[in-house]
Amino acid sequence: MKVIYIIIFLIFRQLTYANYILIPMDEVQKNHLKAYGIAYWALQNDVEVSWLLNYRGGSFIIDYRSEIEDECKIRGVSYEMTADFQANQIFTEIQRPDVNMDRVKLGKAPKIAVYSPKSNLPWDDAVTLVLSYAEIPYDVIYDKEIAEGDLSKYDWLHLHHEDFTGQYGKFYGNYSNAAWYKNSQQELEDLAAELGYKKVSDLKRFIVKSIRDYVSQGGFLFAMCSATDTYDIVLAIGQTDICAPMFDGDPMDANIQSKLDYSQTFAFKDFTLSQNPYEYKFSDIDVSTYRKVTEDNDFFYLFDFSAKWDPIPTMLCQDHEKIIKGFMGQTTAFNKDFIKSNILILGENKSINEAKYIHGEFGKGTWTFYGGHDPEDYQHFVGDPKTDLDLHPNSPGYRLILNNILFPAAKKKKMKT
């Protein structure tokens, strides 16, 4: 009889022993943003992580390690101890053909670079804010590092709120006498000269093409705000000079619009450039100046994709909410009339014909553009204080950024079209 009790005890122990840690990403989660940091930390330490697409908001399940449990406690991340039989029940449910879920195993932690100037500009970047908050490590690189070939060291690249056209953000009309503007312009001109370019616009043209090659060779690119449309504008203009004299010392080309080559761009087509140097916009790609929507009714809607057939867009749209509050930026969102037909729209507001969140492939790599400046600061102005993410640990808008961080860790699958 004693032997039978021992056998029963051992069987019960095996059934209840936690072989996994489940990190729920639905409304139960106390800190969605730091949860991504736990997944990244596990990958750094060679622990297997699976992303359960569309299961409880896109939860993570991780092989049990006491160190991971400790990190969850330290960082304030909700977790659930999960036995083998419970995990197998979850996996079985996910694999049912009639259920829009899937399990994606994540490999090594992607090495992350943020393209950003070294100087302290009077605005913050949502990506660096959330990476720091989630405790995900990254390197800051800029033009010099790209010129030296350092891009090849990284799996994932974020473009800070850059103006790749060489027009210094088109801040001239409002800030040409501000000390930060003058210092930034001088630093860029000095850097261009150091790297052998006569103009900042020529240097940025080289940077844009270098990033294009990086993506073509398999890199993952993510950009927000003005780094989205100004990137594509530079691809379209080729060698055409679109800068007014206050930006580069000589006149702009007289036939700018007729020389645009939309076949060279990642995302946009048929757009018209703003040729007024005092106008705070680059083209009609962005909807900021003419959209008729107030903060109270500014939302965008995430698409539902098939987790089993379209895992890439499904990963990029994992969230505990499908209706996300909007937020503005120099480039707030994209006029859908100017988006190429082969581009995947991940988030949009149909009622005002704008896309907020788009994705595409180029060569062996992918890119994702996300309109707006800060998901938790509706209208961020120059000089405003940075967002305190301790006040927004469950931000659905910031989650979309972190989806892009983990996306390169997944085994690449071809996107369905």
NORURSUL-V17186 format. One record per residue. N is the residue number from 0. RES is the residue in one letter. SS is DSSP state (H for helix, E for strand, C for the rest). NEAR is the number of other ideal C-beta (glycine too) atoms within 8 Angstrom. D_CENTER is the distance of its C-alpha to the mean C-alpha in Angstrom with 1 decimal. Layout:
# NORURSUL-V17186
n = [N;N]
res = [RES;RES]
ss = [SS;SS]
near = [NEAR;NEAR]
d_center = [D_CENTER;D_CENTER]
This chain:
# NORURSUL-V17186
n = [0;1;2;3;4;5;6;7;8;9;10;11;12;13;14;15;16;17;18;19;20;21;22;23;24;25;26;27;28;29;30;31;32;33;34;35;36;37;38;39;40;41;42;43;44;45;46;47;48;49;50;51;52;53;54;55;56;57;58;59;60;61;62;63;64;65;66;67;68;69;70;71;72;73;74;75;76;77;78;79;80;81;82;83;84;85;86;87;88;89;90;91;92;93;94;95;96;97;98;99;100;101;102;103;104;105;106;107;108;109;110;111;112;113;114;115;116;117;118;119;120;121;122;123;124;125;126;127;128;129;130;131;132;133;134;135;136;137;138;139;140;141;142;143;144;145;146;147;148;149;150;151;152;153;154;155;156;157;158;159;160;161;162;163;164;165;166;167;168;169;170;171;172;173;174;175;176;177;178;179;180;181;182;183;184;185;186;187;188;189;190;191;192;193;194;195;196;197;198;199;200;201;202;203;204;205;206;207;208;209;210;211;212;213;214;215;216;217;218;219;220;221;222;223;224;225;226;227;228;229;230;231;232;233;234;235;236;237;238;239;240;241;242;243;244;245;246;247;248;249;250;251;252;253;254;255;256;257;258;259;260;261;262;263;264;265;266;267;268;269;270;271;272;273;274;275;276;277;278;279;280;281;282;283;284;285;286;287;288;289;290;291;292;293;294;295;296;297;298;299;300;301;302;303;304;305;306;307;308;309;310;311;312;313;314;315;316;317;318;319;320;321;322;323;324;325;326;327;328;329;330;331;332;333;334;335;336;337;338;339;340;341;342;343;344;345;346;347;348;349;350;351;352;353;354;355;356;357;358;359;360;361;362;363;364;365;366;367;368;369;370;371;372;373;374;375;376;377;378;379;380;381;382;383;384;385;386;387;388;389;390;391;392;393;394;395;396;397;398;399;400;401;402;403;404;405;406;407;408;409;410;411;412;413;414;415;416]
res = [M;K;V;I;Y;I;I;I;F;L;I;F;R;Q;L;T;Y;A;N;Y;I;L;I;P;M;D;E;V;Q;K;N;H;L;K;A;Y;G;I;A;Y;W;A;L;Q;N;D;V;E;V;S;W;L;L;N;Y;R;G;G;S;F;I;I;D;Y;R;S;E;I;E;D;E;C;K;I;R;G;V;S;Y;E;M;T;A;D;F;Q;A;N;Q;I;F;T;E;I;Q;R;P;D;V;N;M;D;R;V;K;L;G;K;A;P;K;I;A;V;Y;S;P;K;S;N;L;P;W;D;D;A;V;T;L;V;L;S;Y;A;E;I;P;Y;D;V;I;Y;D;K;E;I;A;E;G;D;L;S;K;Y;D;W;L;H;L;H;H;E;D;F;T;G;Q;Y;G;K;F;Y;G;N;Y;S;N;A;A;W;Y;K;N;S;Q;Q;E;L;E;D;L;A;A;E;L;G;Y;K;K;V;S;D;L;K;R;F;I;V;K;S;I;R;D;Y;V;S;Q;G;G;F;L;F;A;M;C;S;A;T;D;T;Y;D;I;V;L;A;I;G;Q;T;D;I;C;A;P;M;F;D;G;D;P;M;D;A;N;I;Q;S;K;L;D;Y;S;Q;T;F;A;F;K;D;F;T;L;S;Q;N;P;Y;E;Y;K;F;S;D;I;D;V;S;T;Y;R;K;V;T;E;D;N;D;F;F;Y;L;F;D;F;S;A;K;W;D;P;I;P;T;M;L;C;Q;D;H;E;K;I;I;K;G;F;M;G;Q;T;T;A;F;N;K;D;F;I;K;S;N;I;L;I;L;G;E;N;K;S;I;N;E;A;K;Y;I;H;G;E;F;G;K;G;T;W;T;F;Y;G;G;H;D;P;E;D;Y;Q;H;F;V;G;D;P;K;T;D;L;D;L;H;P;N;S;P;G;Y;R;L;I;L;N;N;I;L;F;P;A;A;K;K;K;K;M;K;T]
ss = [C;H;H;H;H;H;H;H;H;H;H;H;H;H;H;H;C;E;E;E;E;E;E;C;C;C;C;C;C;C;C;H;H;H;H;H;H;H;H;H;H;H;H;H;C;C;C;C;E;E;E;E;E;C;C;C;C;C;E;E;E;E;E;C;C;H;H;H;H;H;H;H;H;H;H;C;C;C;C;E;E;E;E;H;H;H;H;H;H;H;H;H;H;H;H;C;C;C;C;C;C;E;E;E;E;E;C;C;C;C;C;E;E;E;E;C;C;C;C;C;C;C;C;C;C;H;H;H;H;H;H;H;H;H;C;C;C;C;E;E;E;C;H;H;H;H;H;C;C;H;H;H;H;C;C;E;E;E;E;C;C;C;C;C;C;C;C;H;H;H;C;H;H;H;H;C;C;C;H;H;H;H;H;H;H;H;H;H;H;H;H;H;H;H;C;C;C;C;C;H;H;H;H;H;H;H;H;H;H;H;H;H;H;H;H;H;C;C;C;E;E;E;E;E;C;H;H;H;H;H;H;H;H;H;H;H;H;C;C;C;C;C;C;C;H;H;H;H;C;C;C;C;C;C;C;C;H;H;H;C;C;H;H;H;C;C;C;E;C;C;C;C;E;C;C;C;C;C;C;C;C;C;E;C;C;E;C;C;C;C;C;C;C;C;H;H;H;C;E;E;E;E;C;C;C;C;C;C;C;C;H;H;H;H;H;H;C;C;C;C;C;C;E;E;E;C;C;C;C;C;C;C;C;E;E;H;H;H;E;C;C;C;C;E;E;E;E;E;E;H;H;H;C;E;E;E;E;E;E;E;E;E;C;C;E;E;E;E;E;E;C;C;C;C;C;C;C;C;C;C;C;C;C;C;C;C;C;C;H;H;H;C;C;C;C;H;H;H;H;H;H;H;H;H;H;H;H;C;C;E;C;C;C;C;C;C;C]
near = [4;5;6;7;8;8;8;8;8;8;8;8;8;8;9;7;8;9;9;14;16;14;17;12;13;9;5;7;15;8;12;13;17;14;14;14;13;16;15;13;11;13;14;7;8;4;10;8;13;11;15;15;14;10;11;9;12;14;12;13;13;17;8;11;11;6;7;14;12;8;11;13;7;6;11;8;14;11;10;8;10;12;12;10;7;9;13;8;8;13;9;8;10;12;9;7;5;3;8;7;12;12;11;11;10;12;7;5;7;11;9;15;15;15;12;10;9;5;7;3;7;6;10;9;11;13;12;12;13;13;13;7;10;12;9;11;6;10;9;8;12;11;11;9;9;14;9;6;6;10;14;6;6;13;8;15;15;13;13;12;12;10;12;13;13;14;14;13;8;13;11;13;10;6;10;10;5;7;5;9;13;10;9;12;9;8;10;12;9;8;13;14;9;7;10;4;10;5;11;14;14;11;15;14;11;10;11;12;8;11;16;11;8;13;15;11;9;7;14;14;14;14;13;18;12;13;12;16;14;14;15;13;16;12;11;13;13;7;5;9;10;13;12;10;8;6;12;11;4;5;7;9;9;5;6;13;7;5;10;11;8;10;4;7;11;11;13;15;8;6;15;6;11;10;8;5;11;5;8;7;10;15;11;8;13;16;11;12;6;5;10;4;8;5;7;4;6;11;9;13;11;12;10;6;9;8;12;8;7;10;13;12;13;14;15;14;14;13;13;12;6;7;8;16;9;15;15;10;15;12;16;13;16;19;13;10;6;11;14;9;4;5;10;8;11;12;13;12;14;6;4;9;8;14;12;14;16;13;13;12;7;10;8;5;14;12;15;13;13;12;16;15;13;12;14;11;10;9;7;11;5;7;5;8;3;6;12;6;13;6;7;11;12;10;12;12;11;14;14;16;15;13;14;12;14;15;11;9;11;14;6;5;7;4;10;6;3]
d_center = [61.3;59.5;57.9;56.6;55.0;53.3;51.9;50.7;49.1;47.3;46.0;44.8;43.1;41.3;40.1;38.9;37.5;33.8;32.3;28.7;26.5;24.6;21.7;21.7;18.6;20.7;22.4;24.4;21.6;22.3;19.0;16.0;13.6;16.1;16.7;13.5;15.1;18.3;17.0;15.6;18.9;20.9;19.4;20.2;23.7;24.2;24.3;23.5;20.7;20.4;17.7;19.9;18.1;19.4;21.8;21.9;18.3;16.9;19.0;19.3;22.7;23.7;27.0;29.0;29.4;31.0;28.6;25.6;27.7;28.4;24.8;24.1;27.1;26.2;22.7;23.8;22.0;24.0;25.2;28.1;30.5;30.9;33.9;34.1;35.7;33.1;30.2;32.2;32.7;28.9;28.4;31.3;30.1;26.6;28.3;30.6;30.3;30.6;27.6;24.0;22.6;22.0;21.8;19.4;20.3;17.9;19.2;18.7;16.0;13.6;14.3;11.5;11.9;10.8;12.6;14.4;18.1;20.4;22.1;21.6;20.5;21.3;17.8;15.0;11.3;9.4;7.2;10.6;12.3;10.6;10.8;14.4;15.2;14.2;16.2;13.8;15.1;13.6;15.5;15.5;16.6;17.7;20.1;22.9;21.0;19.7;23.3;24.5;22.5;20.3;17.2;19.0;18.8;15.1;13.3;9.7;9.0;6.8;8.9;10.4;12.0;14.3;17.2;17.8;21.0;23.0;23.9;22.6;20.3;23.4;24.4;27.9;29.6;28.7;28.2;30.2;32.6;30.2;30.4;26.7;26.4;29.5;28.3;24.9;26.7;29.3;26.9;25.1;28.5;29.8;26.9;27.3;31.1;30.6;28.6;31.3;29.9;32.0;29.2;25.7;24.9;26.3;24.2;20.9;22.1;22.6;19.1;17.5;19.8;19.2;15.4;16.6;18.9;16.5;14.5;17.9;19.0;16.4;13.4;9.7;7.9;4.4;5.9;6.9;10.6;13.3;11.4;10.9;14.6;16.3;14.9;16.4;19.5;20.3;20.2;22.6;25.0;26.0;28.6;29.4;29.7;27.9;28.4;31.3;33.8;32.4;29.3;31.0;34.7;35.6;35.4;32.7;33.7;35.9;34.5;30.7;29.9;32.2;30.6;27.1;26.2;23.6;24.0;22.1;18.8;15.7;15.4;18.0;21.8;24.9;23.5;25.8;25.1;26.2;29.1;30.0;29.0;29.5;27.2;23.8;21.9;21.3;22.1;22.4;19.0;17.9;19.8;20.1;23.7;25.2;23.4;26.0;24.3;24.8;22.6;24.6;23.9;20.3;18.3;16.1;16.7;14.7;16.6;18.5;18.4;20.9;19.8;22.5;22.2;18.6;16.8;13.5;12.7;14.4;12.1;9.0;11.2;12.9;13.9;17.3;17.4;17.1;17.8;15.3;16.6;15.6;14.9;15.8;14.9;16.6;14.6;14.5;14.2;15.6;19.2;19.5;22.7;20.9;18.4;19.8;21.4;19.8;16.2;14.8;14.2;12.3;13.0;15.8;18.9;21.8;24.3;23.1;21.8;18.2;14.9;11.9;9.3;10.3;10.2;12.8;14.6;16.4;19.1;18.2;14.5;11.5;8.9;6.4;7.0;6.6;9.9;11.3;11.5;11.7;11.7;15.0;16.7;17.8;19.0;18.2;21.0;21.6;23.2;22.0;21.6;18.3;17.2;18.9;16.7;20.0;20.7;17.6;17.3;16.7;14.2;13.0;10.5;9.0;9.3;6.8;4.1;6.8;7.5;5.0;7.0;10.1;9.9;11.5;14.2;15.6;18.2;17.1;18.8;19.4;17.8;20.6;21.4]
